[in-house]
Structures are given as structure tokens and as C-alpha cells.
């Protein structure tokens, strides 16, 4: 096994995943308990879990205020992102890393002979991933020849024998010269064919290193926002945020802070109670209140648009309280 691993990454979260894979390369027999001991939970202050790694069978423990699982928002849940220990146990790693926590992680793993060479940022829909580079194992020196058994000097052949066995070298030399000429001719012919081939036929292969654990970060972010945060609801005829809605928006603000390129359109909705004009104004107020709350959490105002739909788009006609809501749509 290598005694040192270098990590080249794109995006902080995928580089952190590369660090975990590097540790398993150096320590292939590690257990989940030993892995969490090597990476204490205090390294990451952003997530709501005491440990950096969990068994994927424990994913149901992570539920929000509405009883819905938000495990995939905090952990690498895809199969090609999971870690497989030697005993066959599947392990998921926390995926949300703030800059100061990531820097702390990079310094921490130096003690394990893991070096993060680079962590490139990504923009828009670029792909994130990591590459590991192993240093070679130490070269084992060859055993010395025992002093008690010195090598024998070769026996000298008789002078007549040396003179007799020189004649057969001439045909061999001629044969080697012919083979060399044939090889040179084939090489020149192949080079001419390559030079005459259309330039369009050249196939450019991407380095394999760029394809290790590729993941579309922004696509994951869009899915997480649409799946987990369209749950900020309101009391009847009110535009004030409930405590449950504030918890939802706190999680959304944390995700937006980690993905500064994402922009949102907040759409307010109302139930069918009241007049159409009243419901239209109420839905606009609800969208504005949600936007103001995110801005108060440090999200730039130019990243947020608001819109009111009134009661024109109900999601549940039998339960009106479900229609008193805001929805978050990723626009960029």
C-alpha cells in the first residue's frame, strides 16, 4: 500500500470525499468506529450530526420538522460516492463543508500523510470530482552476496575454441540489420499515413483523472431545494413566518451560502379563502417575507426574485392549509 497520497480536487465537498478515499487507501482495514475516531465530528461545524461518517442504513434518522428525510442534503448518498470498508459495510460522508472547516480538514490529514495539492472552484454546471496520486513504495535493497561464498572467476577458454566460434556471428549480424531496415520502413509508412489522415479523425481522449467520482453539483442543489424547502407555510390570512418555516429557511440559507451561483424565484401562494384581490396581495407579501428572511441571513438581495400567484395554483383542494405556502424555484 502507498505510504503517502496526494489529492487533486474540484469543489470543496468532492475534495473532502477524496481525502476520505485517500485515508482508506492508506488504511484499508479501518472500521467505521476507527474512521470516525480518525476524523472527529468537531472538524465540521456546518452539519447536524456528531460524526463525519455514518452507516447508510442509518439514513432514516435524518428527518426534518415535517418527518421527511433530508439525509441526501447532508450526506453523499449516491452509490458511487459511498465508501466501502473491508468488512463490506457501506458508509456515507458529510458533504456540506464551509471554507474554514475544509481548511481545518486539510491541515488535520497531513498527520496521515495525505496532502491536498489543489482544490479548484467550480462555476455554473461544471463537474466536481477528485483524483488521487500515490507515491511509490520504498524500494527494497537486494540482499548482499555472502562473504563466505565469493563468486568464482570464469574459466578461460582455450585459444583455439575462441577462434572457432566467431564465424557464426556474421549471419546473425546480417539478419539483425535486415530486420532493423524492415522496421524502419514500416515506421516511415505509418507516419506518412498519419500525416495524410484528416485532422477531424483525431480522437482526443480526456485524462482519466478528470472522470473520477464526477458529480453535477448544481443539479444536486436544484433537486435538494425543490425537494426539501418548498415547505414554508403560513397561518390563515397571515404573512408571518412560523417557527417551523424559519427552520426550513435556515437550512435553505445555509445551502445558498455554499452555492453562491444559485439564484431563486420565491413564489407566494394563498388558499381560496377571501377574495381574489386579497389573496393576490397576501401571496405577494408571503413571498416578500420569505425573501427578507433569507436576506437577513446574509443572502444577497440580487440573488432573489419574488412573485405572488394568489390562490390560482392550489396543491390540495381538500386541505386549504397546504396552499398557504411559498415555493422556491432555481432560476440560475
MIKOLBA-285651 format. One line per field, with one value per residue (C-alpha): residue number from 1; residue in one letter; chain; x, y, z. Coordinates in steps of 0.1 Angstrom, whole numbers, plus 5000, padded with zeros to 4 digits. Example, Ala and Ser with C-alpha at 12.3 -4.5 7.8 and 13.67 -1.06 7.14 Angstrom:
BEGIN
seq	(1	2)
type	(a	s)
mol	(A	A)
xx	(5123	5137)
yy	(4955	4989)
zz	(5078	5071)
END
This chain:
BEGIN
seq	(1	2	3	4	5	6	7	8	9	10	11	12	13	14	15	16	17	18	19	20	21	22	23	24	25	26	27	28	29	30	31	32	33	34	35	36	37	38	39	40	41	42	43	44	45	46	47	48	49	50	51	52	53	54	55	56	57	58	59	60	61	62	63	64	65	66	67	68	69	70	71	72	73	74	75	76	77	78	79	80	81	82	83	84	85	86	87	88	89	90	91	92	93	94	95	96	97	98	99	100	101	102	103	104	105	106	107	108	109	110	111	112	113	114	115	116	117	118	119	120	121	122	123	124	125	126	127	128	129	130	131	132	133	134	135	136	137	138	139	140	141	142	143	144	145	146	147	148	149	150	151	152	153	154	155	156	157	158	159	160	161	162	163	164	165	166	167	168	169	170	171	172	173	174	175	176	177	178	179	180	181	182	183	184	185	186	187	188	189	190	191	192	193	194	195	196	197	198	199	200	201	202	203	204	205	206	207	208	209	210	211	212	213	214	215	216	217	218	219	220	221	222	223	224	225	226	227	228	229	230	231	232	233	234	235	236	237	238	239	240	241	242	243	244	245	246	247	248	249	250	251	252	253	254	255	256	257	258	259	260	261	262	263	264	265	266	267	268	269	270	271	272	273	274	275	276	277	278	279	280	281	282	283	284	285	286	287	288	289	290	291	292	293	294	295	296	297	298	299	300	301	302	303	304	305	306	307	308	309	310	311	312	313	314	315	316	317	318	319	320	321	322	323	324	325	326	327	328	329	330	331	332)
type	(x	x	x	x	x	x	x	x	x	x	x	x	x	x	x	x	x	x	x	x	x	x	x	x	x	x	x	x	x	x	x	x	x	x	x	x	x	x	x	x	x	x	x	x	x	x	x	x	x	x	x	x	x	x	x	x	x	x	x	x	x	x	x	x	x	x	x	x	x	x	x	x	x	x	x	x	x	x	x	x	x	x	x	x	x	x	x	x	x	x	x	x	x	x	x	x	x	x	x	x	x	x	x	x	x	x	x	x	x	x	x	x	x	x	x	x	x	x	x	x	x	x	x	x	x	x	x	x	x	x	x	x	x	x	x	x	x	x	x	x	x	x	x	x	x	x	x	x	x	x	x	x	x	x	x	x	x	x	x	x	x	x	x	x	x	x	x	x	x	x	x	x	x	x	x	x	x	x	x	x	x	x	x	x	x	x	x	x	x	x	x	x	x	x	x	x	x	x	x	x	x	x	x	x	x	x	x	x	x	x	x	x	x	x	x	x	x	x	x	x	x	x	x	x	x	x	x	x	x	x	x	x	x	x	x	x	x	x	x	x	x	x	x	x	x	x	x	x	x	x	x	x	x	x	x	x	x	x	x	x	x	x	x	x	x	x	x	x	x	x	x	x	x	x	x	x	x	x	x	x	x	x	x	x	x	x	x	x	x	x	x	x	x	x	x	x	x	x	x	x	x	x	x	x	x	x	x	x	x	x	x	x	x	x	x	x	x	x	x	x	x	x	x	x	x	x	x	x	x	x	x	x)
mol	(A	A	A	A	A	A	A	A	A	A	A	A	A	A	A	A	A	A	A	A	A	A	A	A	A	A	A	A	A	A	A	A	A	A	A	A	A	A	A	A	A	A	A	A	A	A	A	A	A	A	A	A	A	A	A	A	A	A	A	A	A	A	A	A	A	A	A	A	A	A	A	A	A	A	A	A	A	A	A	A	A	A	A	A	A	A	A	A	A	A	A	A	A	A	A	A	A	A	A	A	A	A	A	A	A	A	A	A	A	A	A	A	A	A	A	A	A	A	A	A	A	A	A	A	A	A	A	A	A	A	A	A	A	A	A	A	A	A	A	A	A	A	A	A	A	A	A	A	A	A	A	A	A	A	A	A	A	A	A	A	A	A	A	A	A	A	A	A	A	A	A	A	A	A	A	A	A	A	A	A	A	A	A	A	A	A	A	A	A	A	A	A	A	A	A	A	A	A	A	A	A	A	A	A	A	A	A	A	A	A	A	A	A	A	A	A	A	A	A	A	A	A	A	A	A	A	A	A	A	A	A	A	A	A	A	A	A	A	A	A	A	A	A	A	A	A	A	A	A	A	A	A	A	A	A	A	A	A	A	A	A	A	A	A	A	A	A	A	A	A	A	A	A	A	A	A	A	A	A	A	A	A	A	A	A	A	A	A	A	A	A	A	A	A	A	A	A	A	A	A	A	A	A	A	A	A	A	A	A	A	A	A	A	A	A	A	A	A	A	A	A	A	A	A	A	A	A	A	A	A	A	A)
xx	(5000	5012	5028	5015	4986	4981	4946	4937	4900	4873	4848	4854	4828	4843	4878	4868	4854	4887	4905	4883	4891	4928	4927	4911	4939	4965	4944	4923	4914	4899	4864	4836	4845	4882	4873	4852	4880	4905	4880	4863	4829	4844	4861	4828	4806	4781	4761	4737	4755	4780	4801	4816	4807	4775	4763	4740	4714	4711	4699	4663	4674	4678	4643	4631	4603	4577	4591	4607	4642	4668	4697	4706	4710	4737	4755	4769	4740	4748	4762	4794	4800	4797	4828	4830	4850	4869	4841	4816	4799	4787	4795	4783	4803	4790	4790	4785	4819	4824	4857	4871	4861	4876	4909	4909	4903	4932	4956	4943	4950	4986	4993	4981	5005	4976	4984	4957	4977	4948	4911	4897	4864	4836	4812	4777	4772	4808	4815	4832	4854	4888	4919	4943	4981	5000	5037	5057	5065	5101	5125	5137	5175	5188	5204	5243	5263	5276	5313	5320	5310	5329	5319	5341	5361	5350	5373	5394	5385	5413	5426	5415	5379	5376	5389	5365	5332	5335	5323	5286	5282	5283	5249	5233	5245	5232	5198	5195	5204	5176	5151	5160	5156	5121	5110	5123	5104	5072	5076	5080	5050	5028	5040	5031	4996	4990	5002	4978	4947	4921	4926	4889	4896	4920	4904	4911	4909	4903	4926	4911	4918	4891	4864	4869	4837	4822	4791	4770	4770	4744	4720	4721	4715	4684	4669	4676	4660	4629	4625	4632	4625	4591	4575	4574	4537	4516	4486	4453	4452	4487	4521	4541	4566	4560	4589	4588	4590	4620	4638	4632	4645	4676	4685	4679	4701	4729	4727	4726	4756	4776	4764	4768	4759	4724	4696	4659	4625	4602	4566	4539	4506	4473	4443	4409	4396	4389	4386	4409	4424	4431	4447	4469	4482	4487	4507	4530	4535	4544	4570	4585	4586	4605	4629	4636	4643	4669	4685	4687	4707	4733	4720	4725	4692	4701	4700	4663	4632	4596	4562	4527	4502	4472	4450	4453	4476	4464	4481	4455	4418	4407	4433	4435	4463	4486	4480	4492	4529	4559	4578	4614	4624	4661	4664	4702)
yy	(5000	5036	5055	5088	5100	5134	5147	5169	5181	5203	5218	5216	5188	5165	5172	5163	5130	5125	5129	5101	5078	5086	5076	5042	5036	5040	5022	4996	4976	5005	5001	5027	5034	5039	5061	5084	5084	5095	5122	5136	5154	5186	5191	5200	5226	5230	5198	5184	5152	5143	5122	5127	5092	5071	5037	5042	5020	5049	5074	5073	5090	5123	5139	5175	5190	5175	5140	5139	5126	5152	5127	5133	5170	5165	5133	5118	5094	5082	5047	5059	5084	5059	5044	5006	4993	4960	4942	4952	4980	5009	5044	5079	5110	5145	5167	5202	5219	5255	5271	5273	5237	5225	5243	5227	5192	5198	5206	5177	5149	5159	5137	5108	5115	5129	5161	5182	5196	5217	5223	5241	5260	5253	5276	5270	5235	5223	5190	5184	5154	5143	5124	5105	5102	5075	5079	5047	5023	5023	5002	4971	4967	4934	4910	4911	4881	4862	4868	4832	4823	4846	4844	4822	4837	4824	4798	4808	4791	4776	4799	4775	4775	4813	4813	4786	4801	4836	4826	4821	4858	4871	4857	4868	4904	4904	4891	4918	4945	4933	4933	4968	4981	4965	4981	5015	5012	5003	5032	5057	5044	5046	5081	5092	5077	5096	5129	5124	5115	5143	5162	5156	5119	5125	5113	5134	5114	5132	5122	5095	5116	5142	5114	5101	5104	5131	5147	5177	5199	5224	5197	5182	5216	5222	5189	5194	5229	5217	5186	5198	5235	5241	5237	5272	5275	5303	5307	5317	5353	5359	5366	5360	5331	5302	5287	5256	5278	5296	5263	5254	5288	5285	5253	5269	5299	5275	5258	5290	5302	5272	5276	5314	5310	5298	5324	5318	5330	5328	5323	5330	5312	5316	5293	5300	5318	5355	5375	5371	5406	5400	5366	5381	5407	5382	5358	5387	5396	5360	5358	5391	5380	5348	5368	5393	5365	5349	5384	5388	5356	5371	5361	5389	5406	5404	5366	5366	5374	5373	5367	5362	5337	5343	5313	5303	5273	5251	5219	5203	5214	5194	5208	5245	5250	5232	5260	5288	5284	5296	5277	5282	5279	5279	5304	5303)
zz	(5000	4994	5023	5010	4989	4971	4964	4935	4936	4922	4947	4985	4991	4964	4976	5011	4997	4980	5014	5029	4999	5003	5040	5030	5005	5033	5059	5041	5072	5091	5108	5109	5146	5138	5108	5130	5156	5129	5116	5147	5142	5155	5122	5105	5123	5094	5096	5122	5131	5157	5133	5099	5087	5092	5081	5051	5070	5095	5069	5081	5113	5095	5092	5092	5111	5088	5091	5057	5053	5044	5046	5009	5017	5043	5031	4999	4993	4957	4953	4935	4963	4992	5009	5012	5042	5041	5060	5033	5053	5032	5047	5038	5045	5053	5021	5034	5042	5050	5039	5075	5082	5049	5056	5091	5075	5051	5079	5100	5075	5070	5100	5080	5051	5030	5010	4993	4963	4949	4952	4922	4924	4900	4883	4869	4857	4858	4873	4907	4915	4928	4917	4940	4933	4951	4959	4952	4980	4992	4971	4989	4986	4972	4996	4995	4984	5015	5021	5028	4992	4968	4932	4910	4882	4848	4833	4804	4772	4751	4724	4697	4708	4707	4671	4661	4673	4657	4622	4631	4643	4607	4596	4628	4623	4587	4599	4626	4600	4577	4605	4615	4579	4577	4609	4598	4566	4583	4608	4579	4561	4592	4599	4563	4567	4599	4584	4554	4575	4580	4612	4621	4626	4655	4688	4718	4750	4782	4811	4833	4863	4854	4855	4890	4910	4887	4900	4888	4919	4908	4896	4931	4946	4924	4933	4970	4970	4951	4972	5008	5011	4994	5029	5044	5053	5069	5091	5075	5062	5076	5061	5093	5093	5117	5138	5115	5084	5098	5104	5067	5056	5079	5061	5027	5036	5046	5012	4993	5012	5000	4964	4957	4920	4927	4923	4933	4925	4955	4946	4973	4973	4992	4999	4983	5015	5008	4976	4946	4951	4988	4981	4954	4977	5006	4983	4973	5010	5018	4991	5002	5039	5029	5008	5036	5060	5036	5031	5069	5069	5046	5012	4986	4975	4939	4941	4950	4929	4943	4928	4940	4925	4948	4951	4914	4919	4948	4955	4978	4974	5004	5028	5024	5048	5024	4999	5023	5012	4994	4967	4957	4920	4909	4880	4876)
END
